[in-house]
């Protein structure tokens, strides 16, 4: 991937990530401190992952991806009315696990495409109307 395409990818990914994670709808609509902490951990992991993708740093890519998967295990969606969030979060986890498969193969183009799918899965929750 040439430098111009890599920069364009990084800029677009950062924009998508910012939009998905800081949207006022969906998972951030409630007042659940624990959930917000987990979302912040996701944001930190996505940042590490994106920075790794921008400079071809597999250590950051792998650690960021692992962090995303770990946050899926830590979120408790047992509150009433959260079935849809759990379903969307399961889709996020599945996308993150596919991303880890691509990371393990060390194929940058496939890893970048899988990262975009993870970002789209983020939108799944943040695109929901607030409760």
C-alpha positions as CSV (number, residue, x, y, z in Angstrom):
1,X,0.0,0.0,0.0
2,X,1.5,3.3,-1.0
3,X,1.9,6.2,1.5
4,X,-0.9,8.3,0.1
5,X,-3.4,5.4,0.3
6,X,-2.2,4.5,3.8
7,X,-2.7,8.1,5.0
8,X,-6.2,8.3,3.4
9,X,-7.0,5.0,5.1
10,X,-5.8,6.3,8.5
11,X,-7.7,9.6,8.1
12,X,-11.0,7.9,7.1
13,X,-10.6,5.2,9.8
14,X,-10.0,7.9,12.4
15,X,-13.1,9.8,11.3
16,X,-15.3,6.7,11.3
17,X,-14.0,5.7,14.8
18,X,-14.6,9.2,16.2
19,X,-18.1,9.3,14.7
20,X,-19.0,5.8,16.0
21,X,-17.6,6.2,19.5
22,X,-18.7,9.7,20.3
23,X,-22.2,9.6,18.9
24,X,-24.8,10.8,21.4
25,X,-27.0,7.8,20.7
26,X,-26.9,4.2,21.7
27,X,-24.6,2.9,24.3
28,X,-23.5,6.3,25.6
29,X,-27.2,7.4,26.2
30,X,-27.4,5.9,29.6
31,X,-25.8,6.8,32.9
32,X,-23.9,3.5,33.5
33,X,-20.4,4.4,34.7
34,X,-19.1,0.8,34.2
35,X,-20.3,0.7,30.6
36,X,-18.7,4.1,29.9
37,X,-15.4,2.8,31.3
38,X,-15.6,-0.3,29.1
39,X,-16.3,1.9,26.1
40,X,-13.3,4.1,27.0
41,X,-11.2,0.9,27.0
42,X,-12.6,0.1,23.6
43,X,-11.7,3.5,22.4
44,X,-8.2,3.2,23.7
45,X,-7.8,-0.2,22.0
46,X,-9.1,1.1,18.7
47,X,-6.6,4.0,19.0
48,X,-3.8,1.6,19.5
49,X,-5.0,-0.6,16.7
50,X,-5.4,2.4,14.3
51,X,-1.9,3.7,15.2
52,X,-0.5,0.3,14.5
53,X,-2.3,0.1,11.1
54,X,-1.0,3.6,10.1
55,X,2.7,2.7,10.6
56,X,2.6,-1.1,10.1
57,X,3.3,-1.9,13.8
58,X,2.0,-5.4,14.4
59,X,2.6,-5.2,18.1
60,X,0.1,-2.4,18.5
61,X,-2.3,-4.0,16.0
62,X,-2.3,-7.2,18.0
63,X,-2.6,-5.5,21.4
64,X,-5.3,-3.2,20.2
65,X,-7.3,-6.2,18.7
66,X,-6.8,-8.2,21.9
67,X,-8.1,-5.3,24.0
68,X,-11.3,-5.1,21.9
69,X,-12.0,-8.8,22.4
70,X,-11.4,-8.4,26.2
71,X,-13.9,-5.6,26.4
72,X,-16.6,-7.8,24.9
73,X,-16.0,-10.3,27.8
74,X,-16.2,-7.5,30.4
75,X,-19.5,-5.8,29.4
76,X,-22.6,-7.0,31.3
77,X,-25.7,-6.5,29.2
78,X,-28.1,-7.9,31.8
79,X,-30.0,-4.7,32.4
80,X,-33.6,-4.7,31.1
81,X,-34.0,-3.6,27.5
82,X,-30.4,-4.4,26.6
83,X,-31.1,-7.4,24.4
84,X,-30.5,-5.5,21.3
85,X,-27.2,-4.1,22.6
86,X,-26.1,-7.6,23.5
87,X,-26.9,-8.8,20.0
88,X,-25.0,-5.9,18.4
89,X,-22.1,-6.4,20.8
90,X,-22.0,-10.1,19.8
91,X,-21.6,-8.9,16.1
92,X,-18.8,-6.6,17.3
93,X,-17.1,-9.5,19.1
94,X,-17.4,-11.7,16.0
95,X,-15.9,-8.9,13.8
96,X,-13.0,-8.4,16.4
97,X,-12.3,-12.2,16.3
98,X,-12.2,-12.2,12.5
99,X,-9.8,-9.2,12.8
100,X,-7.6,-11.2,15.1
101,X,-7.4,-14.1,12.6
102,X,-6.2,-11.6,9.9
103,X,-3.7,-10.1,12.4
104,X,-2.3,-13.5,13.1
105,X,-1.7,-14.0,9.3
106,X,0.1,-10.6,9.2
107,X,-1.7,-9.6,6.0
108,X,-2.0,-5.8,6.2
109,X,-4.6,-5.3,3.5
110,X,-6.9,-8.0,5.0
111,X,-6.3,-6.6,8.5
112,X,-7.3,-3.1,7.3
113,X,-10.5,-4.5,5.7
114,X,-11.3,-6.4,8.9
115,X,-10.7,-3.2,10.9
116,X,-13.3,-1.4,8.8
117,X,-15.8,-4.2,9.6
118,X,-15.1,-3.7,13.3
119,X,-15.7,0.0,13.0
120,X,-19.0,-0.7,11.2
121,X,-20.0,-3.0,14.0
122,X,-19.3,-0.1,16.4
123,X,-21.9,1.9,14.6
124,X,-24.4,-0.9,15.2
125,X,-24.9,0.2,18.8
126,X,-24.3,3.9,18.4
127,X,-26.8,4.0,15.6
128,X,-29.6,2.9,17.8
129,X,-32.1,5.5,19.1
130,X,-31.5,6.6,22.7
131,X,-33.7,4.9,25.3
